[in-house]
Amino acid sequence: MAIKPAYIKKLATALLERYEEAFSTDFEHNKEVVAELTNVESKGVRNRIAGYITRKQRAPAA
């Protein structure tokens, strides 16, 4: 598994802090939410952000 770039982590973390209730553990749902909340035009970048958010949501709370 590859390491995510810093800009993906920063944007995903900012989205989670601001809109935590909008995201779930479902990747497809998160992909749509990221598309609505950001102006990211690249499908690949959008999917990476949504995937990172999904992994964060699925992780057990520390």
C-alpha positions as CSV (number, residue, x, y, z in Angstrom):
1,M,0.0,0.0,0.0
2,A,1.4,3.4,-1.0
3,I,1.9,6.3,1.2
4,K,-0.6,9.1,0.5
5,P,0.8,12.5,-0.5
6,A,0.7,15.3,2.1
7,Y,-1.8,17.4,0.1
8,I,-4.3,14.5,0.1
9,K,-3.9,14.0,3.9
10,K,-4.2,17.8,4.6
11,L,-7.3,18.2,2.5
12,A,-9.0,15.1,3.8
13,T,-8.2,16.1,7.4
14,A,-9.6,19.6,6.8
15,L,-12.8,18.1,5.3
16,L,-13.2,15.7,8.2
17,E,-12.7,18.5,10.8
18,R,-15.2,20.7,9.1
19,Y,-17.8,18.2,7.8
20,E,-17.4,15.1,9.9
21,E,-21.1,14.3,9.9
22,A,-21.2,14.2,6.1
23,F,-18.9,11.3,5.8
24,S,-19.4,7.6,6.4
25,T,-17.5,4.3,6.1
26,D,-18.9,3.9,2.5
27,F,-16.3,4.8,-0.2
28,E,-19.0,5.5,-2.9
29,H,-20.9,7.9,-0.6
30,N,-17.6,9.7,0.5
31,K,-16.6,10.0,-3.2
32,E,-19.9,11.9,-3.9
33,V,-19.5,14.1,-0.8
34,V,-15.9,15.1,-1.7
35,A,-17.1,16.0,-5.2
36,E,-19.8,18.2,-3.7
37,L,-17.6,19.9,-1.1
38,T,-14.5,20.5,-3.2
39,N,-13.6,21.8,-6.7
40,V,-11.2,18.9,-7.4
41,E,-11.6,18.1,-11.1
42,S,-9.3,15.1,-11.2
43,K,-11.1,11.8,-10.7
44,G,-8.0,10.2,-9.3
45,V,-7.3,12.9,-6.7
46,R,-11.0,12.9,-5.7
47,N,-10.9,9.1,-5.2
48,R,-7.7,9.3,-3.2
49,I,-9.2,11.9,-0.9
50,A,-12.4,9.8,-0.5
51,G,-10.4,6.6,0.1
52,Y,-8.2,8.3,2.8
53,I,-11.4,9.6,4.5
54,T,-13.0,6.2,4.3
55,R,-10.0,4.6,6.0
56,K,-10.0,7.2,8.7
57,Q,-13.7,6.7,9.4
58,R,-13.3,2.9,9.5
59,A,-10.3,3.1,11.9
60,P,-11.2,2.4,15.6
61,A,-11.3,5.5,17.7
62,A,-8.0,6.0,19.6
